[in-house]
Amino acid sequence: MFEIIPSIWLIEGKCVRLKRGDFANQEIISHNPLEIAQAFEDHGIKRLHLVDLDGARKGEPQNYHILETIAGYTNLKVDFTGGITTDGDVMKCFEYGAKTITAASVTVAYPERFANMIMSYGREKINLAIDVNPEDMLIKVRGRLKKTATNLYDHLDYFYERGLKYVKISDITRDGVMEGPNYALYQDLIARFPNLALAASGGVRDIDDFRQLRDMGLNAVVFGRAYYEGKLSLKDIDLLLSETV
């Protein structure tokens, strides 16, 4: 089933939005992440992507208290990400209420460690996130602050062969600017990795983008800025959810 997954990005416990992942361009949306999460739940959303930007920068999760609050006061299935590096981090995320975790930086720095996480916790609970610049297909990590020499396709191949099921791909040149998703990139990934459950992230502008990505065969769309800027409304979410039933 096609999933519509809102994201909440956290800095110092507050909801923020960034443009192209640039921390210098952060804007505070709300001081109450729980209130935003509850609004999504009230309109039928089942899963939330909770991004600990402090954790991503520091290499260790920092906003466990927000995870615990949202998991405790909603029925949302929270996917938590940001700085998850060790097996201990994964265990704490689950203890604080996450249903799944998504990792990025550790998968580049310590690929065998992440492969072991998939084996230990199961492919339904451990997700991969990749932030990539399509100009060179190289991955960026640490909240997109650090460029690597790791190629997107080589990276996916490695984990695809080790049981990976869920992956979120973000074109960093489109994230937060609402210029439309990179349809060509997603089409290529679907053709190369037909058994992956692929989530698109970055560039979504309106309800038609969701429909086109769904019809292409993607598993999910993770969105944020379009909603926070009023381009996508709760009524639109209601309509999209009614179409996926």
Stockholm file with secondary structure:
# STOCKHOLM 1.0

chainA/1-245         MFEIIPSIWLIEGKCVRLKRGDFANQEIISHNPLEIAQAFEDHGIKRLHLVDLDGARKGEPQNYHILETIAGYTNLKVDFTGGITTDGDVMKCFEYGAKTITAASVTVAYPERFANMIMSYGREKINLAIDVNPEDMLIKVRGRLKKTATNLYDHLDYFYERGLKYVKISDITRDGVMEGPNYALYQDLIARFPNLALAASGGVRDIDDFRQLRDMGLNAVVFGRAYYEGKLSLKDIDLLLSETV
#=GR chainA/1-245 SS CCEEEEEEEEETTEEEEEETTEEEEEEEEESCHHHHHHHHHHTTCCEEEEEEHHHHHHTSCCCHHHHHHHHHHSCCEEEEESSCCSHHHHHHHHHTTCSEEEECHHHHHCHHHHHHHHHHHCTTTEEEEEEEETTTTEEEETTTTEEEEEEHHHHHHHHHTTTCCEEEEEETTTTTTCSCCCHHHHHHHHHHCTTSEEEEESCCCSHHHHHHHHHHTCSEEEECHHHHTTSSCHHHHHHHHHHHC
#=GC SS_cons         CCEEEEEEEEETTEEEEEETTEEEEEEEEESCHHHHHHHHHHTTCCEEEEEEHHHHHHTSCCCHHHHHHHHHHSCCEEEEESSCCSHHHHHHHHHTTCSEEEECHHHHHCHHHHHHHHHHHCTTTEEEEEEEETTTTEEEETTTTEEEEEEHHHHHHHHHTTTCCEEEEEETTTTTTCSCCCHHHHHHHHHHCTTSEEEEESCCCSHHHHHHHHHHTCSEEEECHHHHTTSSCHHHHHHHHHHHC
//
